[in-house]
Amino acid sequence: MKLLIVDDEVIIRTGLSTVIPWAENGFSLLPAAASAEEALMRIPVERPELILTDIRMTGASGLEMSSEVLASYPDTEVIVLSGYDEFTYAQQAIRQGVSEYLLKTSGPDEILQAALRARDRRRSKLEREESRRMQSEAYYGQQISRLLGGGRPEPELLEQTFDWHPALRAVGRSRGLQLWLLGYAGPAAARGLAEEAVQQLAGLLGVPAAAHERGWLLAAAVRDGQELVPQMRSIVRKAAAAGVPLHAAGGEVQPGWDGMEAARRTALHAYSSRYLAGSGGVVLNAEVSGREGMRTVCSPEEEREIARMLQAGRAEAVEQWTDRLLESIRSEGKATPASATAYFHSVLIAGCRWLDRSAESVGAEPAAPLEGLEISGLEEQPRETLITCLLTLASRYRELASGGHGAVRRACEYIREHLSSSLSLQQVARHVHMNPTYFSELFKREAGLTYLEFVTAARMERARDLLLHTPAKVARIAAEVGYEDAKHFNKLFKTHSGCTPTEFRQAGR
C-alpha cells in the first residue's frame, strides 16, 4: 500500500518517515511532501492509497487538501494528524470523508495501528467491489445468453439489453437485426486469445456477444447484411496474423426482434458453409442459401489423378491438390455442406479402392473402405482432414511397395530404445508416421507377434540381460524396463522365463 506523508515541519516529516517500521508492515513509503500544494501536484502521478497529513500547514490546510483529493480519488484513505484536540476539527474531517483523526501526541504504535486499519478498510472495500463486479458480469452474461439463444426476447430482457447496448434500440425502427457467428476451430490453448479478440470487436461495435458451442454469437442493428463485413474481415485477418484461426458467418437481416430464431439459424447455416463460399474468412448466408448441391461422386479422371498423387506420395503435392479442389468447389458456387462432405467421402473411397487394388497386386489383404482414417472432420475442417487422410493412404502404399519392413523395423528399434517409458501403440505409430489401426495390423503381419506381445518380449529380454550383468535390485530393473509395479513384473517374468527374477539371477551365477 503506497503511503504519502504531508507536513510542513521537517522534524515531523522525518520522524513519521523513520520512526515507524512502514516497510515491515506492508507499506511502500513515498517521499514526504512539504505542503498541501506539493502533495496535490504529485498525487495524480504517484497515486498514494493512504495519506497521513497535518491539518494546519503553510498554505492550504490538510482538510482542504483532503477534500480535493477525496473528490477526485474517493478510494483514498486519509488520516489527519492535529495538534488541536478540538471537536470542530474532528467533525469537519469526518464530514469530508477522512478515515481517522489523531492527535500529534499519539505514539508511533497508535499511528501505525490507524494505518493498518485504513489498509484493511481499503482491502475490504476493493474485495467487495470486485465481488459486485463479478456478480454484475455474470448476470450480464446470463441475460445476453438468454437474448441470443432464444426466440423473441421478452420486453423486460430487451429493455435491459437496450440499457447496456443503446444502438440495438434501432432494431425494428430504422435498422434490422443481424446475428454473426464467429467460430474458432484451433487448439484449445489459444481459445482464450480468440475470445479476447471477439470481445474487443463487440466492445468496438457496441454489440452484445455470447458464447456458443461453435464460438461466439454477436447481435447487431444494421442497415443491410454487408454493413459489418469490413469489420469482420479485419478481425479475422488480425487473428490469423496472431495464429488464431477465426471464421465469421453472417445470417440474414431480420426486420425486428421477432426474427431472432431466423437470424440465428441463418448465421449457423452460413457458418456450416464457410469453407464453400465467402472470402477472407467471412461468409454471408445470402451467398449460400438456395444452393442445389454439387455432384457427390468422383469422375474416372479424378480417380486416376488421385491414384497418381498417392503413388508419388509427396506431401506438398497433396496439399496443392487439396487447395485446388476446394477452390474449384468454391468457384463453382453450387456446393452445400452435405453434398461437399459426400464428395469428400468419394475422394477418400477412390483412394482406398486404388490402394486395395495395389494390395491385391502384391498378394496383400485389402482393407475395409476408409478403415483407420479419421474422417470425422470432413465437414468442419475439410482441408486438414483430406490432407491427413490422403497422406495416410500414401504412407500405406509406400509400406505395401516396400513390403512393410521399413516401418516395422523402425518401430522395433524405437521400442528397444524406449523400454522404460509407457510405449503406447499410438505413440509408436506416431513415431513411424502411420495410422494406429493400420500400424497394429502391419506390425502383427510383419513381426509375427501382436504389438503388445513384442513389447513384453523385448522388456523381458532386456530384464534378463540386466539381471545377469548388473547388481541392480529387481525393483530397479522392473522400472528400467517399464514396470512400476514390481509384483506385476515378477509375475510376467516368471510366465516368460519359467522362474522368478531372483531365481534367474542365481541360476546365471
N, C-alpha and C positions, 0 to 999 in steps of 0.2 A: 504494500500500500504506500503510495507516494505522499510524503508529508512536507508541507511548507510552513516554516515558522516566520511570522511577521511581527517585528518590533523595532521601534526606532532607537532603543537603547542597546548599544553594542554588548554591554555586560550581560543583559538579559538574553539577547540572541545567542551569545556564545555559551552561556550557562545551559540554556534549554537544549542546545545542539550537542553539548558534550557530556553533561552530567547523566542524562537518561540514556540507557542502552537501547537505542531505537532499532538498530540492525538486528540485534539478538531477538527482538520481538516481532520481526517481520515487517519493519517499516523501512522504506527507502527514503532517506533524508535528502531533500533538495537544498541547494544553497539558500540560506535565510535571506529574507527581503527586509530592507531598512525602512520601508514606508508602504502605506497602502497603495500609493500610486505605482511604485515599483512592482508590487505584487499583481496589481490589475493588468500591467503590461505583460507580465510573464505567464500568468495563469492560462490564457488561451493556447499558449505554446506548450507549456510544461504539464498542464492538466493535473494538478495535485488532487488527490482524493480526500485528503484531510488537511485542514488549515488550522494552525494554532496561532492566534493573533491577540495582541494587546488591544484594549478599547481606545485609550487616548494616545494619539501619536501626533507628531508634527504633520500638518496637512490633514487629509481625510482621516476620519476615525475608523477603528476596526469594525464598528457596527455599520458604517456607511459602505465600507468595502464588502462586508459580508452580504449586505442587501443586494449589491450589484452582482456579486459572484453567484449567489443562490438564484437570482433571476435568470441568469444565463446557464448555470450548471446546477440544477436543483438536486442532483445526486451527491453533491459535495458535502462532506461532513465539516462543520466549523465548531471549534472550541474557543471560547473567548476567555482571556485572562485579564483580570482587572485588579487594580489596587483599591477599588472602591466597593465596599460591601453595602451597596445601595439597591433597594428593591426596584427602583425605576429603571436602572440599567439592566438588571436581570430580566425585568418584564419586557423591555424593548427588545432585548436579544432573543427572547423566546418567541415574541411576535414575528420576528424576522426569520425564524427557522433555524437559529443557532442551536447546535446539538447540546452543548453544555456550557455552563457559566462557572468559572473557577476564579478564586482569588489568587493573586500573585504569591500570597503567603503559603499556598499549597505546596506540599513537599513533592519531590520527584516521583515517588511511587504513586501518589494521588493523581498526578498529571498523566503518568503512564497508564494507570487504570482507566482513566477517562478516554484516553486514545484507543485503548483496547476495546472499550465498549463501543466507541464510534466505528471501529473496524468491523466488529461483529454486527452492528446495525446495518452497515453498508453491505456486508456479505449476505445477510439475511434478505435484505431488500432486493439485491441482484438475483438471488435464488428464486424469490417469489416472482419477480418479473420474468425470469427465464421459464418458470413453470407456466405462467399465464400465456407467454408467447407460444410455447409448445402446444398448450391446450387449444389456443386460438388457431394455430396452423393445422392441428389435427382436425378441428371442426371444419375449417375451410376445405381441407382435402376431402372430408366425407361429403360435404354438400356439393362440391364440384363433381365428385364421382357420381353422385345421385343425378346431377343435371345431365352429364354427358353419357351416362349409362342407361338412362330410362327413356320413356316416351315423352309426351308433352309435359313440361315441368309444371308443378303446382305454382299458383300465384305467389305464395309466400317464398318459395325457393327462388323464383325469378327475381323478386324484389331484393332478396339478399344478394343474388348474383349481380344485379344492377348496382348495388352499393359498392361491391368490390370492383366491378368492371363496367363503368358507366356507358362505354361505347356500345355495349350489347343492347341498350335501350332502343337502338335504331332498327333492330330486327323487327320485321312486320310493319315498319313505317317507311323509312327511306332506304333500308338495306334488307338483304336476305340473309339467311343462316347457312353457313358452310362449315362442315367438320373436316378436319385434316387428321390423318393418322401418320405420325412419324414413327416408323418402325426401326428396330435395331436387331440385327442378327449376328452380331460379332461375339467375341469371347466375353464371358461373364465379368472378368476383371475390369473391362473397360465400360461396362454398362453405366457406372456412376458418371463417367465423363459424358456419355450420351445424354443422360438425364439432365445434367448440368447445362448442356448446350440447348436442350429443348426448353428448359425453364427460363433460360436467358432470352430465348426467342419469344416465349409467351410474355415475359415481362416487357420487352421492347414493343410488342404489338398491343399490350394491354388486354390480353385474352386469357381465359382460363385453360389450364391443362390438367389432365387426369391420367393416371397410369392405366394401361390396357395390357392384356396378355401378349399383344404383339408389339407394344411400345407405348406411345402416349397419344391421347386424343386432344385436339385443340378445337375450340369453337370460336368463330369469328363472324362479325357483321360485315358483309361485303356487298359491293355493287354488282360484281359478276364473278364467275368462277376463276378468272385469270388474275384477279387482283393481288393475291398473295403469292403467286408463282415466283416472282423475283426473290422475295424474302426466303422462300423455301429452298430455291436453288442455292442461295447464298449460304444457308446453314448447312445444307448437305455438302457443299464444296469445302467449307471450313472444317467440318467434322472429318471429312475424308483426309484432308491435309494433316489432321491430328491423329490419323489411324483409327478413326471411329466411323464404321460404316452405317450411314443412315439412309433411309428412303422415305420420301414424303408422298402421300397419296391424298388427293382432294376429292371429296364427294360432290354430289350435285347440290347446287344452291337451292334452298327451300324458301318459300315466301314468308314463313313465320315459324313460331315455336311448335306448331302442330306437326311440322315436318322433321322433328328431331330423329325419329327412328329411321326415316328415309335418308336423312343426311348421314347418319352413322353407317347404315347398310351400304350406301354407295361409296363411302370412304373405304370401307373394308373390302368391297369388291375391287375398287381401284388398286388397293394395296396388293391384293392377290394377283394382280396383273402387272405388277411393277417391272418384271423382267421382260414383259412382252410389248411394252409401249413406253411413251414418255421419253424425256431426255434429261441429262444432268441429275439423275436420281429422283426426278419428280414426275408423277403421272396423275392425270385427272380422269375421273370416271367417264367424262364425256368422250375421252379418247378410246375407251374400250367397251362401252356399252353397246349392245346391239350386234356384237360380232357373231358371225356364223360358225366360227371354228375352223381350224386348219386341218389338213389331212393328218391322219394318225398312224400311217404306215410308211416305212422307208421304201424308196424306189430301188429297183435292182442296181441301178448305177450307184446310188448312195451306199448300198450294202458292199459293193466292190470297193468303193472309196474307203469305207470303214475298215475292210479287211486289209487293204494296202497300208493304211495308217497303223493298225495294230501290229502288223508284221514288221514294220520299220521300228516301232516301239519308242520313238523319240518323244519325250515329254513336251518339248517346245511345239512340235507338230500337232500333238493332241490339243494343246491349249489354243493354238491358232485355228484349228479346225472347229473347235467348240465355239470360239468367238465369232467365226464366220457364220456358223449355223444359227446362233442366237440373233445376230444382226440381220440375217435373212428373214428370220421369223418376225422380227420387229418391223422390218421394212414392208413385209407383205401385208401386215395390218389385219389379219384375219383370226389369229390365234386367241383362244380362250385358255384359262388355266387348265381346264380339264383336257382339252384337245392337245395342248402343248405337252402336258405330262404323259398322255398316251403316246405321243410321237417319241418322246424321250425314252419311254419304255421300249418302243420299237427299235430305236437305235441300239440299245443295250442287248436286246434279244438278237438282233442281227449280228452283233459282235460275238455273242455266246454261240450262235449257230456256226459261225465260221470257226470258232475255237474248237467246237465239238468235231467238226469235220477234220480239223488238223489233228485232234487227238486220235480219231479213228484211223487216220493215215499212218500213225506210228504204233498202232495197237493198244493205245491207252483207252481207259474207260471215259466216255463223255460225261460231263457234269449235268445236273438238272439246270433248266433255264434260270438265269440270274442268281444261282446259288452262291452264297457268300458275298454278294455285292450289297453295299449299304445304299439302297435306293430310296430311303425314306425322305431324303432331302430334295428329291427331283422337283417338287412344286415350289418349295420355299427358297432353295438355293440351287437352281439347275446347273449353273456353270460349274461350281465347285464339285457338285455331286457327279456330273457327267465326266469331268476330267479325272476324278478319283477312280470311278468305276472303269473307265476306258484304260487307264494306266494299269489297273489291276488285271484286266484281261490281257494287256500286252505283256505283263510280267508272267502270267500263266503260260502264254505262248512261248516265251523265252525258256521257261522251265521245261516245257514239252520238247523244245528243239534241242535242249542240252541233256535231256533225259532226267532232269530234276536234280542231278547230283550236285550241282554248284550250290544251290540254296541250302540243301540239306547238309552239305559239308561245312558251309559257313555257320550254320546253326549249331552243329555238333561242336565246332571249335569254340563258339561263343558260350555254350553251356559249360564246357570243361573249364573255361577261364572264369566263370562266374558261379561256381558251385556254392559259395557261401551266401548268395543272395536268393530271393524268392523264386526267380526264374519261371514266371508265369508264361503260359503259351502265347498270350497276347504280346508280352514283352519280347520274346524271341522272334515271333512273326514280324513284329515291327522292325526288329534289327535287320532282318533279311528282306524287308520291304514287300511283305506278302500279306494277303488276307488271312486271318487266323484260321478260318474254317478250311480253306484250301491248303494252307500250310500243314494243318494237322493230318489231312488225308495224304498229302505228298510225303510227309515225314514217315508215316507208317509204311507207305508203299516202298520207299527207298531204303529206310533203315531197318525194316523188318520188325520194328518194335513200335508201340504207341509212344507218343511224346513223353508221357509220364513214366512209362517203363524205362525209357532210355535215360531220363534224368536220374531216376532212382539207381539204376545200374552204374551210372557214372559216379554218383555220390558214394556208393558202396566201394567201388574200385579205388577212389581217392582215399576213403577212410581206411581201407586195408593197407594202403601204402603208408599212411601216417602212423598207423598202429605199429608197423614193423620198423619204421625208420626214424621215429621221433619219440621222445619221452612224454609227450603231451598227454594230459588226462583225457579220459574218454569223453567227458562233458565238453572239453575244449575242442576235441576232434569233431564231435557232433555239430558244434556251432560252425566249425570251419567248412563243413560240407552241407550247411544249410538247414540244420535241425536245432531249433531252440529247446525242444523237449528231449532230454537225454534218454528218458524211458522209451519214448517212441522210436528214437534212433536205435537203441539196443534191440528192440523187437524186430525192426526192419532188418538190421544187420544179421540177426540170427536166422531170419527167414531166408535171406540171400546167401549166407555163408555157412549155415548149419551149426554155428556156435556163437557165443556172445563175443563182444569185442575183447573182453579181458581174456577169455579162453583162446581167442585167435592170436593175441599178442604172446601169450605164454607158449603156445604151440610153435610159434615162429622162432622163439628163442631156443 
